[in-house]
Amino acid sequence: MSASSSLPLNASHWGAFRAEVDGGRLRRILPFEHDPRPSRMTEVWPEMLDHPLRVAQPVARKGWLRGDKGAARGEDSYVALDWDEALDLAAAEIGRIRESHGNAALFGGSYGWSSAGRIHHARTLVRRFFGAIGGHVDQETNYSYGAAMAFVPRIVGRDMIGASLTSAASIREHCDIFLAFGGLPLKNWEIQSGGVGEHRYDSFMAGVTGRVRTVNISPCREDIEEKFGVDWLPVRPNTDAALIMALTQVVLAAGKADTAFLATHVNDAQPYLDYLTGKSDGTPKTPEWAAAITGIPAGTIRDLGRALPGKRVMVSLNWSLQRARHGEQPYWAAIALACVLGQVGLPGGGFAFGYGSSNAMGNPEYRTPLYGLPSIPNATGLSIPCARVADMLLTPGAEYRYDGETRVYPEVKLVYWAGGNPFHHHQDLNRLREAFRRPETVIVNEGYWTATARHADIVFPATVTLERDDIGGASRDRYLLAMQKLVAPHAGARDDYDIFAALAERLGNGATFTEGRGSQEWLGWAWDKISATLAARGVNVPSYEEFRAQGYLAMPEPQETYVMLSDFRADPVAHPLSTPSGRIELFSARAAAEPGQPGHPVWLDPEEWLGRATDQAPLHLLTPQPKRRLHGQMDFSSYSRAGKIQDRELLQINPADAAARGIRDGDALRVFNDRGACFAVARIDPGVMAGVVLLPTGATYDPDGMTDRSSNPNVLTRDIGTSELGQGCAAQSCLVQVARHVGPLPPLRVTAPPLIQEKEA
């Protein structure tokens, strides 16, 4: 046992950790003793607990107090309030909107990443609060894999995105060829919603390299580290569907399709097969056809396609591929390739969406039980796709298509956001900024002065994970984590639970929200649920006090190696899918009802890609997750800033593209298109294919007109849904220009809080 194992434990989305606390102050972070590759991001906590950007007290925007309903949001100063005054103001405003316009005028926004703990999970608390007071406009799906989340269940009838995937052990033992579309980036293994007990990148890579032929199909070589000895197949962004179709066509042309599997497990494959052969549209989807789209030589495509039949093949797609225009199509095409090869449900084979997108993908099926507060039904029944919030605020009453339905955007008068930062996640931030100025009131719970907090009328200071007790973990991770309160809340910060309980009480719905419990009582309730679930599996469960003293509870290793869809493979009649046919839908009548969709996978022009590059916007911008923070969290920590130059992100650019613009390594850059501009610093990288640049997300938005003084690439991305099928985020379909910036970079304003004045007597 290590010396640190007696220290209290806490956890974040980037890892569990032990903590040295002395005199009520956090002195040092130590890795969780069972984590083979702990993230360095945990080290930032001592400096971030009392960082100057912490929200220290409740405040209200000065202009809002004087009657301005939004024109100055994002540029105004604030007035300090005491807690009772701020809660009274917020409750009165929520009550006024509810009485005047109904609960359909209230919008509750959250992305849930503010805490790995389940009791203090902000998205659950937002929904429970509004459920308690009569409902609201909710969000559904997410930014990470929203298009697939809405669409893939139509095709395979199950959650194949956030659920367990075929285990790495099965791949190691049985797979011959692992096609890694989007790669398997190390940085994504740092993160897992709910908390990380074990970072398993090294063990996963050991299972998919070596004997297994792994192909990194990505515009960026480092999407799988070179040390693993994989093949790199550079592909133009947004063209993976065309490549997958050509590989499938090669298998068909060779007479190697698994016709028996198609006959027994697939609903009406023929329309798609006719599309691939050109029978339906006169254009065979040959390697020559795909070469003109993807930039990959036809011979290379043909050789890879011919290598697949007779081998155990895993067709793996990263989540990033569906964050693009028509992002549903590469996922559907991948399912089809696995079906034509007859690989679905076989050990080490089939298709998978998410390897390389988050830690624990490919772990054994631990089924680690976790419980948050129970939901209260949303009486309005209203929700919008997560990535369509600006559309809702800017175009109330407008019709839109989603998930096979025609819906209407409600007219929202009040936005309440907690546990998320849409000015990180959303696209076309100048448009979002305009949208955030439309509601009459914006309220935010936040621990730091994010761009979202700076666009609020009332800001409540919220605690962070080290300032409260909780239970963390993830269903695919082996460890339940006792998140122990380490320090007192910063300044005037309160837990989200307590904030919502106080508001619900003022609105006459306190008992509905709390059920007579404080957060500590809810923790006991959750542990009772966890204990009962584990006891039913024959697991000896300690008391809650013993669990907290240990800091964790390890799940037993599953007896079976998990293979996704193995039950359906073995007997599609006894284990049908929840699709209309009970089979995999390579033809979907529901999809065919949508405009421009023939009902099977199809190549569709993504509108902003290298096939449509112009002199004004000749480069395809990709916006990967950052290496030194989670989304935008901890952007101004010393660890995050150490990965920047002049407080700007590094933009990766191919040597030929840099030379054509007179750019040298380390030069300051301006990145721009018709939607906006931001700044970066050049990192010349031959591992990025020509015509493509990469700028990570998460820099704090610092607007100056249409320009972001910082490096937030979402000032450049297009705010449009993936399609009317999924309405997901389409950030990866974006063309830009890059030029050297001459002169000093503009000073950042977001490194300090906004001006806060004491209230006048």
Protein Blocks (a to p, Z undefined) as FASTA:
>chain_A
ZZklmpccdddfkbccddddeehiafbdcddfklmbdcfklmmmmmmmmgckbcfbdcdd
fklmnopaolmgojaccddddfklmmmmmmmmmmmmmmmnojklpccddehlmpfbfklg
mklmmmmmmmmnopacddedjfklmmmmmmmmmmnopafklmccddfklmmmmpmbdcde
hijafklmmpcghiafbdcklmmmmmmgcjlccddddfbfklpcfklopacddddehilm
mmmmmmmmmmmmnopacfklmmmmcghkllmmmmmnommnopacbfklmmmmnopafklm
mmmmmmmgopacdddddfklmmcghklmmmmmmmmmmmmnopgopahiacdehehpaghi
hpacfkpacddddddddfklpacdfklmmmmmmmghiacdeehiacdddddfbdcdehia
fklmpghkllmmmmmmmpmbdcdddfbdcfklmmcfbdcddddfklcccdeddfkbmbdc
ddddfbdcehjbccfklmmmmmmmmnopmmmmnnopafklmmmmmmmmmmmmmmmnopac
ddfklmmmnopacddddfbdcdehklmmmommlmccfbfkopacfbcfklmmpghiaoia
cdddehiacklgcfklmcccdddddfkbghjgoklgmklmmmpghhiacddddfklmmmn
opaehiacddddfkbccdddddddfkbcehiacddehiacddehjbcfblcfklmpccdd
fblmlopafklgccddddddedjddddfklpccddddddZZ
